[in-house]
């Protein structure tokens, strides 16, 4: 029986790029597995590739994880700080006969590779394995540059993947790979194995793209006489074209989804159900309820297809479940970010912003849509949608209708929804036209588009001065058609 409190997992991103959806889902599955079992969810930054890693990327990854509320336990483990230990392990492996120094130069290896490829051979030919002990000692004393290679034993390497089941690799298909480069830098395999051991990791949960690394890592564990952790490979995420999700599919970083107005709860909810299901029809779930129900064994073996529309649908549900004040905070930030509201501007009261949110909340799927489709609540439309113009501004008598509407509205003593509706319907009746003949052109005049929240409530919020100004502008525009 497993003592659940000993479960320790890690998310181990390389800070060579921002956190993308695949990484976020791996982090999420690690998080859920750990929380479900009362274990530890640790974070390791694999920053050993100094040319490709950067502290900015590390910050971005941390920000994205925090935004998704995937809080890790304890201190962050920075792989680069443990290089000496990684190097020492490589030397130990020589002592125990599991590794050997390789003096072949890069040129020689390239030459061999070219020759061997023609013969259909892809592995290192083990030249340096057959050097005598005396020869090796002599070369080492002479400080001859060398790498260290791990000697792959014969046989096969098997493991039981929690998602894929029993998995077997033939060792003869694995090269005597380098564990320490000539410049003394340890390779990924050795860093990962020694850090997972050092951190007491019990379950390595990572993307399917690491599957081919696993036999090499298991062989290292065995050579080092360390406990082999349980391996779990999570299937990748595909785009709609059934190809691995990449930049070609548009936004793939968590930050890009944030910028597009996706809420973190919605992204977490969507990613959790991408390739996993609680076994019920439930689709809207919180991180806590996922934590209660999560089981790695129920993750699908097949890649999951990412569906932006579904994510947006889910996001819409989260937007509608938020309180007006919560949304006001998020949307105000977006309006400021878009330059539509100035932080010091006091012309729009809190009450105005709350009502604006209320009118838009039912209609939007992303936070950004509040800005994109609702900016006319704050600034005059800078243009009229051409289709809306054709449909609603070119009809006979439309200019005249708008003039009469302006007159009627300017006489209003009380500016509220009911009075506005009363006047508009009254005018339509007087003119003997359907109310739509006034409502639609007025909507285009006020918003620039043919869809918007209800006209009367919108006019009530915009206020009589803005309404009058925009109706007059539209009238002038119609004259130019
Ligand atoms: N740093 C590796 C990556 O970002 C992950 C290594 C692992 O999980 O073993 O793909």
Boltz pocket constraint, residues with backbone or C-beta under 6 A from the ligand:
constraints:
  - pocket:
      binder: B
      contacts: [[A, 12], [A, 13], [A, 14], [A, 46], [A, 192], [A, 205], [A, 206], [A, 207], [A, 210]]
      max_distance: 6.0
